[in-house]
């Protein structure tokens, strides 16, 4: 618990130092704070016993408001631990990447960046519902400030839209979460599990209680929770805040937004929506799956016609996270494991893409594909990274995106109750509301993804060289920005060592996770399996099925192969 | 069966119940004399003596208030008086310098002689204390006539405070207009709830609230009593600025000086809520036969434990409309005082949700406890916002009269020009919005849980959506000081010479942060204050045979 607390409190304490300390040292202090947090997160990961990856370890609890059943209790399973590691890794990267981009109000910038870091780690570490909610909500303020102060032209509208969308959604989610707490306090006999029959916001207790909630009530709880989390993911059709917020946010803001903040939504679905409303999830998984597939294709097609590179990557997040949620509602081990892995992979590759676009923006002050082209000739190192991360994002086999996207698709493909009607063995098939059609259409989303990303890469990396200052229509603007740049420390044409250093760890992880994802898949399988078994048994799926299902899926690998038609 | 004073022992008991009020009244007398002294240092003692009196009253409230006064809410007075004293103590430094500023300035320059007839200081502080005395008396009320007098004692001084708070040619017409508007509408509402009280008396033949509760429990609620109750509740809703009697709020808050607006946002509101809780508790929560009191406390989950349907419907509609009207109209405002006025309306709506939820055993199910906790939360958070307005002024007009800042634009870049005030505004606005983990969030959470635990899910959703609407305007109050640059064209706002106002803001902002750590004990106290006892237990109490239904921990 101490290590986790330190990982959360270090950025907070450093934020105070940054905001009071000298402005010219702010970025160094902030980076040190980020590294401090990363260090504690790594230490926590070493202390974590990965062989028991389904258990909540490094746990602890401090009493806060026992009258309300509210405690500061934290602990992580492997999913939370990996997401904390991702967050802690992106922290210093974002801080270092902002060195030249942020020249005004540096103390404000880095202080809020650090506070955001603390809140995000807090979300993943929380084992108390209200503590989770507090951290979840508190990520809004720093991001709102970052977009509002350091974004581009339309930043105020974007920041406000971002705040109001998410705030409204999460208030409704809070009502749902509190309802579950009330159900636990009154609807279950005391003593049936720790925390039953009393007011508590302990996640484990509430999860146990939620299983006995009537299905009709669960549907409302699911709706309330999705109101909060689907907006955050964002799922079609509540995704409209995201392109605006992403486009207007400063580079580091976009990286964090795509890398971590969107994952708060999928993590919320994973941690709360599925286990708190199991029967409803089983019932409505088809509907959610349809929304995911529509989002995948719709956002993908929008990407295709984008001329703003940043907006393109932003919409691609909507498309990609559709896969992520699709894997979750497949409700089988394959899909859930793939989905959690996707959260990490998307954070790495999309985060890197936003960094790369930010580097271009710092040099040319434009993100329009009309004004950029053939940059490989001028910036070979940048072009190399760009192609690499675009490939990772497209899910090229061998890079990280592939394995997770593939697992999500397989999960969706297999999750079909009608498999059971087919004669003969159907390996891996699990009862569920999705099925081959979902796999097929989502698979088409992969093709669309390849189209728009490759089109974008083809245009701005290769193709004829276009640079903004040579562009007549924007000549005046180009001159002005260059004149302005004369005061700022001039950046070299191609990437400098700092920028390469920022991108290299991400690239390395993309390769490692692409080639050898087995260790991570193995530690993710246990919690995914637990979740699936919990949801399935709580939903009372298939009268004869659940027992067999549960027994089978407790040995996940075997289950995938040995599942036979009943 | 009008509650009569049966014997000396009962007089003694009643007096023991209002020791804090007596202390406040004594302080009032002292302050009234001090403010007329020709010596400036003595005159300046008014505020410190008021604060001292409030502190003493607070201590007395905690130590001397007996829990045997009877009634259906026997633990209410102690907690209510304690928070009244605390918020009153925060209001004192804020109210320093509200009146007599020009007068004292001229006296100090030797241009005029000090003339006790022309000063307002003594009156202002005396009325300040009178109003708080009335508020505390509301908490002790066990009788309709007492309740009416206490409500009027709370309100009448505020009419005068509003009127005299405009101290220069610029603000005087506005404050006069506000005072007149406030007075006449207030008189109308008083007539309304007095008529309601009369009907209640007509229906039950008693003015004693515990007796009334017992009669309702035995005979049920007849239409006459219901009409009386509805009139009384709607009339009292003027004090809490709830729909339909909310119209005066923005105009009066805008016209009065900020310290007085802050006073109006807490004191009459608290009086209104205490009265509504006391009135509703005569009729509510036991009107169906068949429930039984265990330990004298009726348990929340029992059958038949709710309000009469018509009363509940009225409160429900009032709550939903009050929240929505307040929040929607606040979005449209550009004047911070009007924003805060509409937000004050909205917050009354939130608190009405707690009244509808009704009592329970713990803070999570006790809607009344949630309301009582929220009163403190709202008082503390709101004072911060008003303190910022009260601490800054511009020189306007040909003679350079000081004018309080009041538009949103006046707050631009406040975190850079006046960091303490800027951050006070940011924290207060976020707390009023209910943003986690600030105090406002902890205030809203029990309202949420209590309403959910009573099955008021639609109301909770209305509450949630309204909090989202509220984000529109509170976010402006955060964004403008925190993110905008100071307006280079306008003259910067200067601090008023009253440093204590900044102190009030600072304490309030610190409270928003620090109280979240100690909220547990406050919540326990407020939850206990909201505990409800059945009418049978209450009536035994008032008849002087108070051994029967005593809970074990009641000090006697």
Contacts between the chains, C-beta under 8 A, distances in Angstrom:
chain1	res1	chain2	res2	distance
A	64	B	517	8.0
A	64	B	520	7.3
A	65	B	442	7.3
A	65	B	519	5.9
A	65	B	520	4.7
A	65	B	523	6.8
A	66	B	520	6.1
A	67	B	362	6.8
A	67	B	363	4.8
A	67	B	364	7.8
A	67	B	520	5.1
A	67	B	523	4.3
A	67	B	524	5.1
A	67	B	527	6.7
A	68	B	363	6.1
A	68	B	364	5.9
A	68	B	442	7.8
A	68	B	445	6.4
A	68	B	446	6.8
A	68	B	449	7.4
A	68	B	520	7.8
A	68	B	523	6.5
A	69	B	364	6.6
A	130	B	436	7.8
A	130	B	445	7.2
A	133	B	436	6.3
A	134	B	436	3.9
A	134	B	437	4.4
A	134	B	441	7.5
A	137	B	435	6.7
A	137	B	436	4.8
A	138	B	435	8.0
A	138	B	436	6.3
A	138	B	437	7.1
A	141	B	430	7.7
A	141	B	435	7.3
A	144	B	475	8.0
A	145	B	482	7.0
A	145	B	483	6.7
A	148	B	479	6.6
A	148	B	483	5.1
A	149	B	483	5.5
A	156	B	479	8.0
A	160	B	475	6.8
A	163	B	471	6.8
A	163	B	475	6.3
A	164	B	468	7.0
A	164	B	471	5.7
A	164	B	472	6.8
A	164	B	475	7.7
A	167	B	468	5.9
A	167	B	471	5.0
A	168	B	465	7.3
A	168	B	468	3.7
A	168	B	471	7.4
A	171	B	464	4.2
A	171	B	465	7.5
A	171	B	467	5.4
A	171	B	468	5.5
A	172	B	461	7.2
A	172	B	464	5.5
A	172	B	465	7.8
A	174	B	448	7.1
A	174	B	464	7.0
A	175	B	448	6.8
A	175	B	452	7.3
A	175	B	457	7.7
A	175	B	460	5.3
A	175	B	461	6.3
A	175	B	464	5.1
A	178	B	445	7.6
A	178	B	448	5.1
A	178	B	449	5.6
A	178	B	452	5.5
A	178	B	460	8.0
A	179	B	452	5.4
A	179	B	457	7.4
A	181	B	449	7.1
A	182	B	364	7.9
A	182	B	449	6.4
A	182	B	452	4.8
A	182	B	453	5.0
A	185	B	364	7.1
A	185	B	365	8.0
A	185	B	453	7.3
A	186	B	301	6.8
A	186	B	453	7.0
A	199	B	362	6.5
A	199	B	364	4.5
A	199	B	365	8.0
A	199	B	449	7.5
